[in-house]
Amino acid sequence: MHYLTHTRATLFVGFLLLCCGPLAAADAPQYNRIHLQTQSSMKVDNDRMQAVLSVYSEGSDTAKLADQLNTTMTWALAAARKYPTVSTSSGQYQTYPVYNNKETLKRWRSTQEVALESGDPSQLVRLLGILQERLQLNGITFSVSEPLRAKSEDTLIDKALAAFQARAERVRKNLGAKSYRIVDINVGSNAGVTPPYPMARAQAMESSVTPPAVESGSSTLSVNAEGTIELVF
């Protein structure tokens, strides 16, 4: 009987050691660990252009307003199809009431947007000169295309990791450690987009419109390398 009790006690202690062992290891203090962060950046020429145009109309007859907008947008999309390097997508379409000072219904206002994008800015600018005959230009932005962004970020990753290793080696040397090992490391990128060009909100109905003068500029792309190293003495 005494033997069974002793065996159970031994098993119970062993079970505690088995369960608490990993917890104790996880809670064990971690020494000689240093957090480092580096960043690599470069300017990349924007090679994609985006523009948003809209058409709006006011009146008391909502059916007539809808017909006017639809006619104008059909014309715009037909003009855009002549430029195969330009992609189009329909935007917001809404009709809302306009009230006078006495808060009574005065008229209705309808508006519709269309978004254009192209990797050939010269063609898009030419198209804008045509569309501005009947649509208003709300804004223009430039960005870096996905293929160029991926290629540039690959270069930045190499530079960011090289900078991380150089910083880790400098820390090791200054603290007199024999070596170091990387415990964890994260690599992330920051996208860069140029702000939109401000455009006057005025209806464009000229018979001939000069295309807007634009400059694509560049975007700053960045890659961060952030992680922890452990020094070995």
VOPAPA-100053 format. One line per field, with one value per residue: residue in one letter; residue number from 1; x, y, z of N, C-alpha, C, CB in turn. Coordinates in steps of 0.001 Angstrom, whole numbers, plus 524288, in hexadecimal, padded with zeros to 5 digits. Glycine has a CB too. Example, Ala and Ser with C-alpha at 12.3 -4.5 7.8 and 13.67 -1.06 7.14 Angstrom:
type = (A  S)
seq = (1  2)
nc1 = (83386  83232)
nc2 = (7E9C6  7F736)
nc3 = (81E78  81BA8)
cac1 = (8300C  83566)
cac2 = (7EE6C  7FBDC)
cac3 = (81E78  81BE4)
cc1 = (83390  83264)
cc2 = (7F31C  8001E)
cc3 = (81E78  81EBE)
cbc1 = (82C2C  83704)
cbc2 = (7EE87  7FDAA)
cbc3 = (82356  8165D)
END
This chain:
type = (M  H  Y  L  T  H  T  R  A  T  L  F  V  G  F  L  L  L  C  C  G  P  L  A  A  A  D  A  P  Q  Y  N  R  I  H  L  Q  T  Q  S  S  M  K  V  D  N  D  R  M  Q  A  V  L  S  V  Y  S  E  G  S  D  T  A  K  L  A  D  Q  L  N  T  T  M  T  W  A  L  A  A  A  R  K  Y  P  T  V  S  T  S  S  G  Q  Y  Q  T  Y  P  V  Y  N  N  K  E  T  L  K  R  W  R  S  T  Q  E  V  A  L  E  S  G  D  P  S  Q  L  V  R  L  L  G  I  L  Q  E  R  L  Q  L  N  G  I  T  F  S  V  S  E  P  L  R  A  K  S  E  D  T  L  I  D  K  A  L  A  A  F  Q  A  R  A  E  R  V  R  K  N  L  G  A  K  S  Y  R  I  V  D  I  N  V  G  S  N  A  G  V  T  P  P  Y  P  M  A  R  A  Q  A  M  E  S  S  V  T  P  P  A  V  E  S  G  S  S  T  L  S  V  N  A  E  G  T  I  E  L  V  F)
seq = (1  2  3  4  5  6  7  8  9  10  11  12  13  14  15  16  17  18  19  20  21  22  23  24  25  26  27  28  29  30  31  32  33  34  35  36  37  38  39  40  41  42  43  44  45  46  47  48  49  50  51  52  53  54  55  56  57  58  59  60  61  62  63  64  65  66  67  68  69  70  71  72  73  74  75  76  77  78  79  80  81  82  83  84  85  86  87  88  89  90  91  92  93  94  95  96  97  98  99  100  101  102  103  104  105  106  107  108  109  110  111  112  113  114  115  116  117  118  119  120  121  122  123  124  125  126  127  128  129  130  131  132  133  134  135  136  137  138  139  140  141  142  143  144  145  146  147  148  149  150  151  152  153  154  155  156  157  158  159  160  161  162  163  164  165  166  167  168  169  170  171  172  173  174  175  176  177  178  179  180  181  182  183  184  185  186  187  188  189  190  191  192  193  194  195  196  197  198  199  200  201  202  203  204  205  206  207  208  209  210  211  212  213  214  215  216  217  218  219  220  221  222  223  224  225  226  227  228  229  230  231  232  233)
nc1 = (80346  80781  80ED6  808E9  804EB  80E05  810FC  808DC  80A60  81401  81194  80AAB  8110B  817BA  810BB  80E38  817E2  818C9  81083  81267  81C36  81D8D  81844  81E67  82767  823EE  821E4  82B71  835CA  83AC0  846C7  8506C  84BB9  8488A  8414F  83FE2  83ED8  83DD5  83D91  83B51  83B0B  83652  834D4  82B5C  827BD  81B01  81270  8084D  7FBE4  7F0B7  7E3B1  7D832  7CBDC  7BFE4  7B220  7A7C7  79A9F  78FB2  78231  7740A  76F42  7712D  77203  774FC  77EA7  78430  7847F  78AB2  7944E  79698  79784  7A02E  7A7F1  7A822  7AC17  7B61A  7BAAF  7BAEC  7C21D  7CAE6  7CCBC  7D234  7DC2E  7E3E6  7EB8D  7E81D  7E0FF  7D3E3  7CA55  7BDEF  7B943  7B421  7A66F  79C47  79052  78B27  78369  781F1  7808F  779CA  77B2A  77298  771C1  76C51  769F9  77196  776D5  77C8F  788AE  791C1  79C65  7A76F  7B2AC  7BEC7  7C9B9  7D6BA  7E221  7EF7F  7FB54  8004F  80246  80232  7FA8F  7F1AE  7F11C  7EF04  7E51F  7DFA7  7DF37  7D7B8  7CED7  7CCCE  7C6E4  7BC9D  7BC1E  7BFFC  7CC74  7D072  7D941  7E6E4  7EFEA  7FC67  803A7  80BA6  80D31  80947  81098  81A18  81AB7  81BF9  825AC  82C27  82AD0  82F68  839EF  83ACD  838C9  841B3  84913  84540  84600  850B2  8540C  84FC3  8559C  85F76  85E36  85C12  8659E  86BF3  86819  86A78  8756F  877DA  8741C  87A30  877F6  878EE  87391  8672E  85993  84E32  84221  837AF  831A0  82B82  826B4  82210  81AC1  818B4  80F54  80FD2  80929  80612  8000E  7F2EA  7F084  7EB71  7DF00  7D6EB  7C981  7C23D  7B93D  7BC39  7BA52  7BE55  7C0D0  7CA62  7D4F7  7E0E4  7EA06  7ED10  7F87F  801E3  80A78  810CD  81797  81D74  81D4A  81FC6  824C4  8257F  82BD6  82B40  83325  831F6  83558  83A24  8460C  84EE3  8594C  8653B  86E0B)
nc2 = (7FB53  804CA  80583  8075E  81138  81744  8160D  81B1E  82543  8276F  8271D  82F81  83823  83789  839C3  84422  848DB  846F3  84CCE  856FB  85910  85D04  866A3  86B88  86C94  87354  87C37  87ECD  887EC  88FEC  892B5  89BB8  89ED1  8A6D6  8B0C1  8B4A5  8BDC1  8C10F  8C8DC  8C9FA  8D241  8D799  8DFC9  8DE72  8DF3E  8E318  8DB40  8D9AB  8DF4E  8E559  8E9ED  8F111  8F40A  8FB50  8FD03  905CC  90A0D  912BF  91495  91456  90B7C  8FEC5  8F612  8FA70  8FE5F  8F533  8F0F6  8F853  8F737  8EC9F  8ECD2  8F361  8ED99  8E468  8E83B  8EB35  8E196  8DC8A  8E2C9  8E0A6  8D638  8D686  8D759  8CE17  8CC2F  8D08F  8CE3A  8CD67  8D033  8D056  8D9CD  8DFE5  8E1F0  8EA29  8F053  8FB77  903DD  911ED  91C4F  9286E  93499  9340B  929E6  923D3  91B6E  91E65  91B8D  910B9  909EC  90316  8FA2C  8F3B7  8EB71  8E812  8DFF2  8E006  8D95F  8D73A  8D1EA  8D7B3  8E3A8  8EC24  8E99F  8E940  8F39A  8F876  8F445  8F8A9  90317  90279  8FE81  9066E  90D5F  90B89  9076F  90954  90A96  9046B  9013E  8FD49  8F318  8ECEC  8E100  8D5CF  8CAEC  8BD6B  8B55D  8BB46  8BEF3  8B58A  8B222  8BA53  8B9AF  8B01F  8B285  8B9C9  8B37E  8AD1B  8B4CE  8B886  8AFAA  8ADF6  8B6FD  8B51D  8AC67  8B101  8B850  8B1BD  8AC9B  8B4DE  8B74D  8ADF1  8AE27  8B75E  8B4DB  8ACBB  8A229  8949A  8909B  89143  88DFE  88DCA  88F98  89200  897E5  8A1CF  8A616  8B0BD  8B8F5  8C64D  8CCE9  8D6A0  8E1A8  8EBE8  8F803  8FBF6  90462  910E1  914A3  91E04  91F23  91FBB  92025  91A82  91E53  92152  922E1  9200C  91B39  91D40  91371  90F88  9145A  90C78  90626  8FAC0  8F810  8F22A  8E748  8E407  8D87B  8CF60  8C5F1  8BEDD  8B89B  8B182  8AC34  8A29F  89FE8  896D4  8975B  8906D  88CEC)
nc3 = (80000  80308  7FB3D  7F22F  7F449  7F442  7E9E4  7E48A  7E81D  7E3B8  7D914  7D89D  7DAF9  7D281  7CA78  7CCB8  7CADF  7C046  7BC24  7BFCB  7BC54  7B16B  7B2EA  7BA3F  7B479  7ACC8  7B294  7B5DD  7B81A  7ADD9  7A908  7A3F8  79ABB  79014  78A1B  77D0E  77258  7651A  7596A  74BDA  74103  734DB  72995  71FC8  712B6  70F50  70801  7055D  7031A  7086D  7074F  70A9C  7063F  70511  702A7  703D0  7064D  7076D  70AE9  70A4A  70711  70920  70296  6F923  6FC1E  6FE37  6F42E  6EF0D  6F452  6F22A  6E752  6E5DF  6EB4C  6E584  6DC30  6DFE4  6E2E7  6D956  6D421  6DA2E  6D7DA  6CEC7  6D189  6D43F  6DBCE  6E4AE  6EFF6  6F48D  6FE76  7044C  70D56  718D5  71903  71A9F  71ECB  72479  72CD8  72C07  73464  7374C  73EBD  7453E  74739  7402E  73564  72AA5  7215C  71A40  71AC4  7135D  7122B  70CA8  70C8B  7062C  705A1  7013D  6FCD1  6F9B5  6F44F  6ED68  6EDAF  6E67E  6DF07  6E553  6E8B8  6DF47  6DD49  6E594  6E290  6DAEC  6E02F  6E748  6E215  6E449  6EE30  6FB8F  70167  70C6B  71232  711FE  71357  71595  7151D  718AA  710A3  712B0  70F0A  70E30  71859  71E0D  71A3E  71D88  72860  72A84  7293A  73157  739FC  73A50  73CC3  7465E  74CE9  74C6D  7516A  75B37  75E96  75EB5  766A7  76F08  76FC8  77287  77C72  7819E  78152  786E4  790CE  79393  7916C  78D80  78501  77E1A  77D3B  77546  77A9E  777F6  76CC1  7654C  7592D  75249  7496A  74532  73E5D  7345B  72FCB  72742  72B00  7274C  71C5B  71E97  719FB  713CF  71685  70D07  702B0  6F6A2  6EA3B  6E0F2  6D343  6CFB1  6D675  6DCC8  6DF99  6ECD7  6F350  6F861  70197  70429  70C71  717FF  72107  72E54  7328D  73CEF  74510  75093  75A06  764FD  77101  77A7E  780C2  786CA  78F14  78FED  79967)
cac1 = (80000  80B3D  8116E  8055D  804B0  812F5  810E8  80552  80CED  81823  80F06  8086C  8155A  8197F  80CC3  80EE5  81C9F  817C2  80D08  8149D  82142  81D40  816BC  822FE  82B07  821C5  82234  830E5  837B2  83DD1  84B03  853BE  84897  84856  83D9F  8422D  83B70  8405B  83A14  83DC9  8374B  83813  830E4  82A24  8246B  815A9  81172  802B1  7F8F0  7EB25  7E099  7D2A1  7C8A4  7BA61  7AE53  7A34F  79684  78BAB  77D1B  76F89  76D7B  77547  77291  7780E  78402  7868F  78574  78F29  7990D  7979C  79948  7A585  7AB83  7A8A2  7AFCF  7BB55  7BCAC  7BC0D  7C704  7CF20  7CDD6  7D5D9  7E16B  7E42E  7EF30  7E57B  7DCBB  7CFBF  7C6BD  7B9E1  7B998  7AF64  7A200  7984B  78CBA  7898E  78052  7843E  77C73  77AAF  77BBB  76DFD  77205  768B6  76CBA  77250  7782E  77F8C  78DF9  793B0  7A1F1  7A9B9  7B857  7C17D  7CF46  7DA1E  7E769  7F2B3  80102  80222  80020  8015A  7F58C  7ED8C  7F0C1  7EC59  7DF9D  7DD5C  7DE10  7D2CA  7CA88  7CBA2  7C311  7B765  7BCA0  7C3AB  7D0CF  7D085  7DE6E  7EAB8  7F3FD  8004E  80571  80F58  80A8A  80AA7  81597  81E7F  81AF1  81E33  82B43  82EC6  82AB9  83351  83EEC  83AAA  8392D  8473D  84BD3  84374  8483E  85655  854A0  84E94  85A2F  863C5  85D1F  85CBD  86B3E  86E1F  8669D  86D90  87ADB  8783D  872FC  87E1A  875D7  87B9B  87046  861AC  855EC  8493C  83DC7  83339  8322E  82702  827D8  81D3B  81B73  81525  80E16  80FFC  805AE  80602  7FAE3  7F003  7F0A8  7E66B  7DC4F  7D273  7C490  7BF55  7B76B  7BF26  7B6EB  7C0B7  7C109  7CFB3  7D7A3  7E662  7EB15  7EFB3  7FE2C  802F5  80FB2  80FEC  81AA6  81F67  81B6E  823CF  82393  828B9  82B7D  82D3E  834D6  831A1  835DA  83D03  84AA6  850C9  85EFA  867C4  87310)
cac2 = (80000  80918  805AC  809DA  816D5  81996  81629  81F46  82A40  8282E  8285E  834BF  83BDC  83762  83C6F  849B7  84A7E  846D1  85122  85C15  859CA  860D0  86BC4  86DD8  86E14  877E5  880B8  87FB0  88CFF  88FC6  8967F  89CEE  89F8E  8AC58  8B1CA  8B80D  8BF33  8C3EC  8CA4D  8CB42  8D531  8D976  8E25E  8DB90  8E258  8E131  8D992  8D908  8E41F  8E49A  8EEC0  8F083  8F820  8FAC7  90039  906BD  90D31  9145B  915B3  9128D  90681  8FAE5  8F2AB  8FD54  8FE9E  8F012  8F068  8FBA2  8F4BB  8E7D0  8EE36  8F564  8E972  8E0E4  8EAD4  8EB04  8DC3B  8DB71  8E576  8DDEE  8D13A  8D774  8D75F  8C8E6  8CC05  8D312  8CB25  8D0A9  8CDC7  8D3F9  8DB44  8E120  8E412  8EB7B  8F4B2  8FD57  908B3  916F6  91F5D  92E0B  93658  93284  92438  92144  91940  92229  918B8  90BEE  909F4  8FDCF  8FA06  8EE96  8EBA6  8E3FD  8DFCB  8DE69  8D7F5  8D585  8D1E2  8DB2D  8E8C5  8EFA5  8E847  8EACA  8F951  8F9C0  8F2F2  8FC80  907C7  90194  8FDCE  90B4D  9105E  90AC5  905B2  90C5E  90787  904FB  9009D  8F9E4  8F0F6  8E991  8DCD7  8D210  8C619  8B8E5  8B2EC  8BEA0  8BF0C  8B097  8B21F  8BE1E  8B7C9  8ABF8  8B534  8BC2C  8AF4A  8ABC3  8B907  8B8CF  8AB3A  8AEEE  8BAF7  8B290  8A93A  8B489  8BA90  8AD8D  8ABB1  8B953  8B694  8A98E  8AFCD  8BB47  8B268  8A8BB  89CDD  89143  8902E  8924E  88B22  8908E  88CEE  892C9  89C78  8A2EA  8A99F  8B30A  8BD52  8CABA  8CEB9  8DC42  8E394  8F195  8FA1E  8FD81  909D5  9137D  91665  92174  91C8D  922EA  91CF0  91B74  91DA7  92408  91FCA  91E25  91BC5  91BD5  90F5B  91195  913C5  90954  903FF  8F5F1  8F829  8ED36  8E5A1  8E1DA  8D345  8CE09  8C0B2  8BEA9  8B39A  8B219  8A712  8A1FA  89C92  89500  89750  88BCF  88E8A)
cac3 = (80000  80337  7F625  7EE7C  7F57F  7F27E  7E42C  7E2EC  7E93C  7DFD8  7D421  7D905  7DA8F  7CD17  7C755  7CD9F  7C831  7BAB0  7BAD2  7C12F  7B9C5  7AD24  7B4E0  7BCBE  7B051  7AA19  7B60D  7B75C  7B63B  7A913  7A987  79F80  7960A  78E91  785DA  7791F  76E0B  760DD  75519  746DB  73DD3  72FC3  7265A  71B07  70F33  70EA4  702A2  70486  703F3  7096C  70714  70BAE  703E9  70667  6FFF1  70733  703F7  70B1D  708A4  70D53  704E6  70A1A  6FE05  6F554  6FE21  6FD5F  6EE95  6EDB9  6F65A  6EF4F  6E20D  6E63E  6ECDC  6E109  6D8AF  6E239  6E2A3  6D3D8  6D2ED  6DCF0  6D54A  6CA7E  6D3DE  6D6AF  6E03C  6E920  6F235  6F6C0  70231  705FC  712D6  71BBC  7160D  71E79  71E09  7299E  72C86  72D70  736F7  737CF  74426  74838  74798  73C97  730E3  72672  71C98  71B0D  7188E  71245  710D1  70BBB  70BEB  70345  706FC  6FCF4  6FE82  6F552  6F4C6  6E93E  6EF26  6E20D  6DCB6  6E8F1  6E884  6DA64  6DE05  6E925  6DF8B  6D826  6E3DE  6EA01  6DF20  6E68A  6F391  6FEB2  7037C  71220  71475  70F6C  716BE  71318  71893  7167B  70F12  715E2  70D76  70FA3  71E0F  71FDB  718EE  720EB  72DBE  72AF6  72A1C  73682  73DDE  73ABB  73F80  74BCC  74FC7  74CEA  75575  76034  75FFF  75FFE  76BCB  772D7  77060  77566  781E9  783B5  781F8  78B0C  795D9  79495  790FA  789B4  7805E  77F18  779EE  7747C  77D33  77475  76967  761F9  754D5  75047  745C6  7457C  73917  73388  72BAE  72720  72C37  722A0  71AB3  71FA9  71544  714BE  71574  70941  6FE63  6F1D8  6E5B3  6DC90  6CE76  6CF2A  6DB77  6DCBE  6E37A  6F17F  6F3B2  6FD02  7025D  70725  71146  71A15  7262E  731B4  73488  74171  74748  755EB  75C39  76AA3  77375  77F5B  780A7  78BDE  78F32  7923E  79BC2)
cc1 = (8036C  80DE5  80DFA  8050D  80989  8130E  80D6A  807B8  8111E  815D7  80CDA  80C9B  81760  815C8  80D3F  813AB  81BC9  81472  80F96  819BC  82111  81BC3  81B5B  826E1  82918  82249  827CB  832C0  83B35  841CE  84DA1  850AD  847D2  844C0  84004  83E30  83E7F  83C5C  83D44  839B7  839B2  83388  83042  82686  81F03  814BC  80BAF  7FFEB  7F330  7E86A  7DAE5  7CFCC  7C2F8  7B719  7A9C5  79F73  79277  78698  778C6  76D8E  771D4  7761B  775E7  77DC1  786D8  787E7  78A2F  79449  79A70  799A6  79EEB  7A966  7AC3D  7AC7B  7B563  7BDB9  7BDFC  7C132  7CBA4  7D090  7D191  7DB85  7E21B  7E7E2  7ECD8  7E109  7D8D8  7CC7C  7C2DD  7BA51  7B444  7AB3F  79DB3  7950F  78ACC  786C4  7837C  77FD5  77DCD  77AFF  77721  76D85  76DAD  76BC3  76CE8  7735E  77B12  784DF  78FCE  7996A  7A3B1  7AF85  7BA41  7C745  7D262  7DF8B  7EA78  7F878  8038A  7FFDB  7FF04  7FC1A  7F100  7ECD2  7EDE2  7E679  7DCEC  7DBF6  7D8F6  7CE35  7C911  7C808  7BDA9  7B780  7C06B  7C7BA  7D137  7D5FE  7E1C4  7EE9F  7F7B3  8022D  8095B  80C6D  80C73  80FB7  81A5F  81F18  81D8B  82412  82E51  82F03  82E84  838BA  83F2C  83B02  83EDA  84A3A  84A49  845C7  84E23  85762  8538B  8533E  85ED1  86302  85DC9  86285  86DCE  86CE5  869DD  87323  87B6D  87753  87695  87C13  878DA  87897  86AAC  85E70  850DE  844D2  838DD  83429  82D52  82896  822B0  81E5E  81757  81448  80E49  80C8A  805BC  8008A  7F81A  7F0BA  7EB6B  7E40D  7D7B8  7CD75  7C140  7BDE9  7BA43  7BBAE  7B924  7C0D3  7C670  7D298  7DD4F  7E75E  7EDFD  7F593  7FF6A  808A2  80F2B  812EE  81C75  81CF5  81FFB  821F3  82761  827C1  82E03  82ED6  8352E  831E7  83908  841A0  84C17  856AA  86106  86D1A  8767B)
cc2 = (804E3  809BF  8086C  80FBF  81999  81A03  81A7C  824AC  82B72  829BA  82DE9  838EF  83C14  83A40  84263  84BD5  84AB9  84B74  8566B  85D2D  85DB4  86641  86E87  86FAF  872FA  87CCF  88206  884EB  88C57  89428  89756  89D61  8A563  8ACE4  8B5C9  8B93E  8C25D  8C50A  8CBAE  8CDD5  8D6BC  8DC13  8DF61  8DEE4  8DFE0  8DFCD  8D859  8DE17  8E2C9  8E9ED  8ED72  8F530  8F740  8FE5A  9010A  90A6D  90E6C  91585  91384  90D38  9027A  8F748  8F54B  8FDB5  8F97F  8EF43  8F39C  8F92E  8EFDF  8E8DC  8F004  8F10F  8E577  8E31B  8EA67  8E591  8DAB2  8DE02  8E2A4  8D8CA  8D1D3  8D79B  8D23D  8C895  8CE71  8CF8E  8CECC  8CD85  8D1E6  8D4FD  8DC63  8E398  8E537  8F031  8F66A  90298  90D7C  91A5E  9252E  92F84  934D4  92C96  92184  91F9A  91D36  91F7B  913B3  90C7C  90452  8FE15  8F468  8EF36  8E731  8E469  8DD92  8DD3A  8D5EB  8D580  8D526  8E097  8EC5C  8EE93  8E9F1  8F0B4  8FB05  8F8AF  8F6E6  90186  90749  9016D  902DA  90EE7  90FFC  908DF  9093F  908AF  9087D  90489  8FCCB  8F807  8ED9F  8E586  8D963  8CD01  8C184  8B641  8B622  8BEE4  8BA14  8B060  8B5BB  8BC2C  8B345  8AE4B  8B783  8B812  8ADB9  8AFE0  8B948  8B463  8ABD9  8B2FC  8B8AE  8AF5D  8ACAD  8B6F1  8B683  8AC83  8B023  8B8E7  8B242  8AB44  8B394  8B8F7  8ADD4  8A32A  899D1  890F2  891C9  88EB0  88E3C  88D5A  88D4C  897AD  89CF1  8A6ED  8AB98  8B7BF  8C17D  8CCCF  8D4A6  8DDD6  8E980  8F392  8FBD3  9033B  90C5E  9159A  919E0  91E9C  92019  91F80  91E6E  91A4F  9208D  92079  91D91  91F3C  91A10  917AF  9119F  910A7  910F3  90791  8FF55  8F5CB  8F2C7  8EC23  8E35F  8DC9C  8D1F3  8C867  8C0CC  8B91F  8B456  8ACB5  8A730  89E5C  89B16  8948E  8927D  88D8D  889CB)
cc3 = (80000  7FDEC  7F21C  7EF58  7F383  7EC87  7E227  7E3C4  7E530  7DA8B  7D428  7D87C  7D4FE  7C97C  7C7E9  7CAB6  7C24D  7B8FA  7BBA0  7BE71  7B550  7AEEB  7B757  7B8B3  7AD84  7AD60  7B7A1  7B52E  7B17B  7A93D  7A438  79A64  794F6  789D7  78217  774D6  76A0B  75C9C  7504F  74362  738A0  72CEC  72140  717B4  70EBC  708EA  701A3  7060E  704A0  70944  70820  7095C  7057C  702FF  703A5  70485  7081A  7083E  70C04  70B94  70583  70574  6F9DB  6F709  6FD1F  6F7A4  6ECE7  6EF81  6F33F  6E9D2  6E21A  6E79C  6E882  6DD14  6DABF  6E1CD  6DD07  6D237  6D56A  6DA52  6D0AD  6CC69  6D6DA  6DB52  6E523  6EAF0  6F4D8  6FA9D  7040C  70BD6  71528  71837  71A09  71CCD  72362  72920  72E24  72F91  736FB  73D94  74794  748BF  74488  737C1  72C6B  72141  71E29  7187E  717F2  710A2  7101A  70AA6  70878  70490  70265  6FF15  6F9D6  6F6C7  6F08C  6EA43  6EA8D  6DF70  6E03A  6E8EF  6E395  6DACB  6E195  6E647  6DC8E  6DBF0  6E6A8  6E6E2  6E1A5  6EC30  6F674  7010F  70955  7146F  7115F  71382  7137E  71707  715B2  71542  7125C  71420  70F08  7158D  7202A  71ED5  71C8B  7268C  72E8A  72C07  72F96  73AD8  73EA8  73DDA  74541  74F0F  75073  75127  75ADF  76210  76186  76563  77013  773DA  77367  77B40  78467  784EB  78689  7906F  7970A  79467  78CD6  78496  781C8  77BA2  7799E  776E2  779D2  77151  765F9  75DDF  752A1  74CE8  746B0  74000  738D9  72EFA  72BCA  72860  72743  7215C  71C05  71A9F  716BB  71340  711FC  704A0  6F961  6ED2B  6E0F9  6D7CA  6CD90  6D439  6DAEB  6E0E7  6E82D  6F14B  6F8C2  6FD0F  70600  70C4D  712FE  71F64  7293F  733DA  738E4  74314  74CA9  75755  7621E  76D2A  77871  77E92  78645  78BA7  791FB  79432  79CE7)
cbc1 = (7FC4A  80F58  812C7  7FFF3  80418  817A8  80F19  80030  80F52  81B6C  80AA6  8058E  819C8  81A1D  8073B  80F69  8211D  81511  8081C  8156A  82338  81968  8124A  82594  82BB9  81C10  81EF9  83472  83AA9  83A4A  84F11  857E9  84343  84DEC  83847  8471D  836AE  8450F  83684  84022  8356B  83A55  83265  8279D  826F6  811A4  814BA  80084  7F9B7  7EA3A  7E137  7D18E  7C938  7B977  7AC86  7A519  79402  78D73  77CBC  76B2B  76BE1  773F1  76D2D  775C5  78404  782E5  7809F  78E89  7985F  792B2  795CF  7A5CE  7A987  7A348  7AE54  7BB1B  7B8AC  7B78A  7C6D1  7CD93  7C8C7  7D47E  7E23B  7E5CF  7F43D  7E361  7DED9  7CC3E  7C9C1  7B46B  7BD12  7B0A7  7A009  79AD0  7880B  78E53  77B75  7870D  77B9D  7764E  77C6C  7691C  771C6  7640F  76A15  776C0  77B9D  77C99  791DA  7905C  7A542  7A6FA  7BB0B  7C082  7D030  7DA61  7E742  7F1C8  80311  80081  803CB  805CA  7F549  7EEC8  7F642  7EEB5  7DF14  7E122  7E279  7D308  7CBF1  7D0A7  7C2DC  7B461  7BE76  7C0C4  7D607  7CD08  7DDFC  7ED90  7F191  804FA  800C5  813FC  80B6F  80641  815A8  81DC6  81568  81B79  82C16  82BF7  8253A  8336D  83FBC  835B1  835EA  849A7  84AB3  83D75  8470A  858A6  850F4  849B6  85BB9  8643F  85799  85A08  86DDC  86BF4  860C2  86DA2  87CDD  87460  86D64  8807B  86FF0  87C62  87069  8604C  854EB  84830  83CC4  82DFD  83739  82247  82B2A  8199F  81B35  8174E  808AC  81593  80002  807D5  7FB53  7EA48  7F1DD  7E724  7DA6E  7D2FA  7C1A4  7C292  7B17E  7C429  7B15A  7C645  7BF6C  7D281  7D4DB  7E9E0  7EE4A  7ED70  80102  7FF4E  81395  8116D  8177F  8256C  816EF  82529  823D6  8279E  82E2B  82924  83A41  82C87  83847  83972  84F4E  84E4A  86109  86845  8721F)
cbc2 = (80004  8082A  80017  80774  817B8  8164F  810EC  81ED9  82A34  8232D  82479  83562  83A69  831CB  83A9E  84ACE  846CD  841BC  850D1  85C6C  854A8  85EFF  86B45  869F3  8698F  876FB  87FC1  87B2E  88FDC  8903C  894A6  898CE  89CC9  8AE83  8B3CF  8B58A  8C24E  8C0D2  8CEEC  8C647  8DA12  8D4EA  8E824  8D629  8E2D7  8E556  8D4D0  8D44F  8E803  8E1D5  8F184  8F00D  8F82F  8FC00  8FDA9  90905  90A5C  91928  9137E  9167D  90718  8F7AD  8F13F  902CA  8FFDF  8EBBB  8F212  9010A  8F353  8E48E  8F279  8F9C0  8E6C0  8DFF8  8F099  8ECB1  8D868  8DD5E  8EB27  8DCED  8CEBC  8DC91  8DC40  8C4F8  8CED2  8D8A2  8C70B  8D2E5  8CB54  8D1D8  8DFFC  8E4C6  8E021  8EC88  8F32A  8FDD1  90843  919A3  91D6D  93130  93C2A  934B4  92293  924F3  91427  925D9  91C31  90722  90D24  8FB20  8FCBB  8EBC4  8EB6F  8E478  8DC7A  8E2AF  8D3CE  8D908  8CC58  8D917  8EB72  8EF11  8E269  8E8DD  8FBD1  8F69E  8ED6B  8FDB0  908EC  8FC77  8F9B1  90E21  90E74  906EE  8FFF6  90F7D  908F0  900EA  8FED0  8FCCB  8EDB2  8ECD5  8D98C  8D10B  8C4FA  8B4FB  8B218  8C425  8BFA4  8ABF9  8B3C7  8C366  8B619  8A89E  8B985  8BF63  8AA80  8AB29  8BE47  8B899  8A614  8B0C7  8BF96  8AF0C  8A5A2  8B8D9  8BCD2  8A88C  8AB14  8BE82  8B54D  8A4F4  8B256  8BF9F  8B096  8A9AC  89D03  88BC9  88A80  8982E  88582  89192  88F4E  8932A  89C19  8A4E8  8A6D8  8B491  8BB6A  8CF11  8CCBF  8DE13  8E173  8F39D  8FEB7  8FC55  90A4B  917FB  911B2  926A2  91B32  927C7  91D7F  91818  91F9A  925DF  92314  920B7  9188D  920AF  90ADF  90F19  9192E  90495  90832  8F147  8FA9B  8ED49  8E191  8E5AE  8CF20  8D1C1  8BC8C  8C0B0  8B1BE  8B4FE  8A34E  89FE4  89F5B  88FB0  89C3A  88724  891AE)
cbc3 = (804C6  80787  7F44A  7EEEC  7FB6A  7F46E  7E202  7E5E3  7EEB9  7DF4D  7D304  7DE36  7DE51  7CB4A  7C8F5  7D377  7C97D  7B937  7BE07  7C700  7B7C1  7A926  7B8D3  7C06F  7AC63  7A8BE  7BADD  7B562  7BA94  7A42F  7AD9F  79EF3  7969A  78D56  7880A  776C5  77007  75EA1  756A3  7442B  740BE  72C75  72546  71C49  709BC  71082  70161  707B8  6FF57  70ECD  701AC  711A9  6FDDB  70C33  6FAAF  70C7D  6FF43  70E3D  70326  70CF1  6FF0A  70EE8  6FBC3  6F487  70403  6FF3F  6EB75  6F02A  6FC1D  6EF09  6DFB9  6EA53  6F1C7  6DE72  6D7F9  6E7F6  6E4ED  6D055  6D4CE  6E294  6D375  6C7BA  6D796  6D2B4  6DED7  6E79F  6F62A  6F262  706EB  704A2  7137C  72046  7119B  723BA  71A5F  72D47  72FF5  7289B  73C9A  7350A  7444B  745A7  74D3F  73B1B  72F0F  727C0  718D4  718D6  71C17  70DF4  7150B  70725  71141  6FD3B  70C01  6F8A9  702F4  6F096  6F48C  6E3AC  6F2C4  6DE0E  6DBA6  6EE79  6E8B5  6D5D8  6E04A  6EDA4  6DBCA  6D507  6E7DA  6EB41  6D971  6E347  6F3CF  70310  700B2  71497  71A0A  70AD7  71B48  710F9  71A97  71A52  70938  715C5  70796  70D64  7205F  71D2B  71338  720B1  72F3A  725EF  72608  73723  73C2E  73549  73CDE  74C07  74CEE  747A3  75461  75FB2  75B6C  75BDB  76BF6  770F4  76AFF  77331  7825C  77FCD  77CF4  78A19  795FD  799B7  78F9F  78BF1  77E1E  77E0E  77C12  76E8C  782AF  77788  76600  76542  75081  754BE  7401B  74927  73761  73298  72C61  721C3  73005  7234C  714BB  723A9  711FD  7119F  71A9C  70775  6FDB3  6F1A8  6E6ED  6DDF7  6C9CE  6CA72  6DFC0  6DDA8  6E103  6F66A  6F374  6FD3B  704A6  703DF  71592  71A84  725B3  73638  7301B  74605  743AA  759CA  759D8  76C3C  76FB6  783A5  77DDB  78D65  791D4  78E2A  7A0DB)
END
